C-alpha cells in the first residue's frame, strides 16, 4: 500500500472508541433526553407511551435472548412496571435507555438462574471471517476493497430506507450475536455488564460482537455496492 | 505490520479499546496509511451508529392501557412522596 497523507477523517481514527460511543449515543442528544425525562417525571403519559413504543422491540429481543420466546413478553411487561416504579428515582447518570435495559437484564437474569439458561460453547465455534476471504490476495491486501458509502457514511445509513435493511440483517444474525449487538450497540450497556449478564468472558463477548457488526456492515455494503 | 485482512478482524478489538498500546499503534499506523482500511473502519463505525436507531413498535391496546394506568398511578403518588 502506498503512503497517503492523513485525511481529515484520520482524527476520528485516533479517538475511535470515544467517537463510536458518541455516535452511538446520538440516538438522542442530551437536550432531547433531558426534556424527555422532565416530561416523564411530570407525569406526561404520552411521553411514556412513546418511550415504550421506542423500546418495546429492543426489549423483546433482549428478553427473548435471556429467557426464551415464551417468557419474553411477560418479562418485558414486568420490566416496564419496574421501570414505572423506579422512574421517580432516575438520576440521569446514564441514558434512560441504558437504565431501563439494566432493569430488564437484572430481572431477566434472576429468571435465568432459575431456569439455568446459558450460552452454549458452540456459539463461539469455528471462525467466520469479517470479510469474504476472496476479497484479499494471499498476503492479505485488498483485491476488491470496500466501495465507498459516500462522503458521509453515517448519514447514508441513518436513512429510513436502511432501517428495514438493518432490522432484517439483525434478524438473520445467530441469536447470541444479535443479543450482544443489541445490548452493546443499541442499549449501550458496557462490555462488563454484558459479560456478567450472559455469563461469558470478555473475549467471547468481543467475538460475538465482532461477528454481529461485521455481518450487519456486510449487509449494508451488499446493498450499496448492489 | 498488519495485513488489511488482519485489520478487518481487529476492528472490534480496536474500537473496544482493549488492545495493548503497541498493538494499538500498529493498527492506527496501518489505517493512516491505507485508504481502503480507513474506509472499512468508517463503515463499521457508521454501522454501529445506525444500529442504535430502533424503529417504534405499536403496542397491543391492552398492554398500552395497563402501562398507562400504572404510569398514571405511580407518577401521581410519586409526586406526593
Boltz contact constraints between the chains, C-beta under 6 A:
constraints:
  - contact:
      token1: [A, 1]
      token2: [B, 33]
      max_distance: 6.0
  - contact:
      token1: [A, 1]
      token2: [B, 34]
      max_distance: 6.0
  - contact:
      token1: [A, 3]
      token2: [B, 33]
      max_distance: 6.0
  - contact:
      token1: [A, 4]
      token2: [B, 35]
      max_distance: 6.0
  - contact:
      token1: [A, 6]
      token2: [B, 32]
      max_distance: 6.0
  - contact:
      token1: [A, 10]
      token2: [B, 32]
      max_distance: 6.0
  - contact:
      token1: [A, 13]
      token2: [B, 28]
      max_distance: 6.0
  - contact:
      token1: [A, 13]
      token2: [B, 31]
      max_distance: 6.0
  - contact:
      token1: [A, 16]
      token2: [B, 15]
      max_distance: 6.0
  - contact:
      token1: [A, 17]
      token2: [B, 15]
      max_distance: 6.0
  - contact:
      token1: [A, 17]
      token2: [B, 17]
      max_distance: 6.0
  - contact:
      token1: [A, 20]
      token2: [B, 15]
      max_distance: 6.0
  - contact:
      token1: [A, 20]
      token2: [B, 45]
      max_distance: 6.0
  - contact:
      token1: [A, 20]
      token2: [B, 48]
      max_distance: 6.0
  - contact:
      token1: [A, 23]
      token2: [B, 49]
      max_distance: 6.0
  - contact:
      token1: [A, 24]
      token2: [B, 48]
      max_distance: 6.0
  - contact:
      token1: [A, 24]
      token2: [B, 49]
      max_distance: 6.0
  - contact:
      token1: [A, 24]
      token2: [B, 52]
      max_distance: 6.0
  - contact:
      token1: [A, 27]
      token2: [B, 52]
      max_distance: 6.0
  - contact:
      token1: [A, 27]
      token2: [B, 53]
      max_distance: 6.0
  - contact:
      token1: [A, 43]
      token2: [B, 75]
      max_distance: 6.0
  - contact:
      token1: [A, 45]
      token2: [B, 68]
      max_distance: 6.0
  - contact:
      token1: [A, 45]
      token2: [B, 71]
      max_distance: 6.0
  - contact:
      token1: [A, 48]
      token2: [B, 71]
      max_distance: 6.0
  - contact:
      token1: [A, 52]
      token2: [B, 67]
      max_distance: 6.0
  - contact:
      token1: [A, 53]
      token2: [B, 56]
      max_distance: 6.0
  - contact:
      token1: [A, 53]
      token2: [B, 57]
      max_distance: 6.0
  - contact:
      token1: [A, 54]
      token2: [B, 56]
      max_distance: 6.0
  - contact:
      token1: [A, 56]
      token2: [B, 57]
      max_distance: 6.0
  - contact:
      token1: [A, 57]
      token2: [B, 54]
      max_distance: 6.0
  - contact:
      token1: [A, 57]
      token2: [B, 57]
      max_distance: 6.0
  - contact:
      token1: [A, 58]
      token2: [B, 54]
      max_distance: 6.0
  - contact:
      token1: [A, 80]
      token2: [B, 67]
      max_distance: 6.0
  - contact:
      token1: [A, 81]
      token2: [B, 70]
      max_distance: 6.0
  - contact:
      token1: [A, 84]
      token2: [B, 70]
      max_distance: 6.0
  - contact:
      token1: [A, 84]
      token2: [B, 71]
      max_distance: 6.0
  - contact:
      token1: [A, 84]
      token2: [B, 74]
      max_distance: 6.0
  - contact:
      token1: [A, 88]
      token2: [B, 78]
      max_distance: 6.0
  - contact:
      token1: [A, 130]
      token2: [B, 8]
      max_distance: 6.0
  - contact:
      token1: [A, 130]
      token2: [B, 9]
      max_distance: 6.0
  - contact:
      token1: [A, 131]
      token2: [B, 8]
      max_distance: 6.0
  - contact:
      token1: [A, 136]
      token2: [B, 5]
      max_distance: 6.0
  - contact:
      token1: [A, 140]
      token2: [B, 3]
      max_distance: 6.0
  - contact:
      token1: [A, 140]
      token2: [B, 4]
      max_distance: 6.0
  - contact:
      token1: [A, 140]
      token2: [B, 5]
      max_distance: 6.0
  - contact:
      token1: [A, 141]
      token2: [B, 4]
      max_distance: 6.0
  - contact:
      token1: [A, 142]
      token2: [B, 4]
      max_distance: 6.0
  - contact:
      token1: [A, 142]
      token2: [B, 36]
      max_distance: 6.0
  - contact:
      token1: [A, 145]
      token2: [B, 36]
      max_distance: 6.0
  - contact:
      token1: [A, 146]
      token2: [B, 39]
      max_distance: 6.0
  - contact:
      token1: [A, 146]
      token2: [B, 40]
      max_distance: 6.0
  - contact:
      token1: [A, 148]
      token2: [B, 39]
      max_distance: 6.0
  - contact:
      token1: [A, 153]
      token2: [B, 42]
      max_distance: 6.0
  - contact:
      token1: [A, 153]
      token2: [B, 43]
      max_distance: 6.0
  - contact:
      token1: [A, 153]
      token2: [B, 46]
      max_distance: 6.0
  - contact:
      token1: [A, 154]
      token2: [B, 46]
      max_distance: 6.0
  - contact:
      token1: [A, 154]
      token2: [B, 49]
      max_distance: 6.0
  - contact:
      token1: [A, 157]
      token2: [B, 46]
      max_distance: 6.0
  - contact:
      token1: [A, 157]
      token2: [B, 50]
      max_distance: 6.0
  - contact:
      token1: [A, 158]
      token2: [B, 50]
      max_distance: 6.0
  - contact:
      token1: [A, 163]
      token2: [B, 55]
      max_distance: 6.0
  - contact:
      token1: [A, 166]
      token2: [B, 50]
      max_distance: 6.0
  - contact:
      token1: [A, 185]
      token2: [B, 48]
      max_distance: 6.0
  - contact:
      token1: [A, 185]
      token2: [B, 51]
      max_distance: 6.0
  - contact:
      token1: [A, 185]
      token2: [B, 52]
      max_distance: 6.0
  - contact:
      token1: [A, 186]
      token2: [B, 51]
      max_distance: 6.0
  - contact:
      token1: [A, 186]
      token2: [B, 52]
      max_distance: 6.0
  - contact:
      token1: [A, 206]
      token2: [B, 12]
      max_distance: 6.0
  - contact:
      token1: [A, 209]
      token2: [B, 12]
      max_distance: 6.0
  - contact:
      token1: [A, 210]
      token2: [B, 12]
      max_distance: 6.0
  - contact:
      token1: [A, 213]
      token2: [B, 47]
      max_distance: 6.0
  - contact:
      token1: [A, 216]
      token2: [B, 47]
      max_distance: 6.0
  - contact:
      token1: [A, 217]
      token2: [B, 43]
      max_distance: 6.0
  - contact:
      token1: [A, 217]
      token2: [B, 44]
      max_distance: 6.0
  - contact:
      token1: [A, 217]
      token2: [B, 47]
      max_distance: 6.0
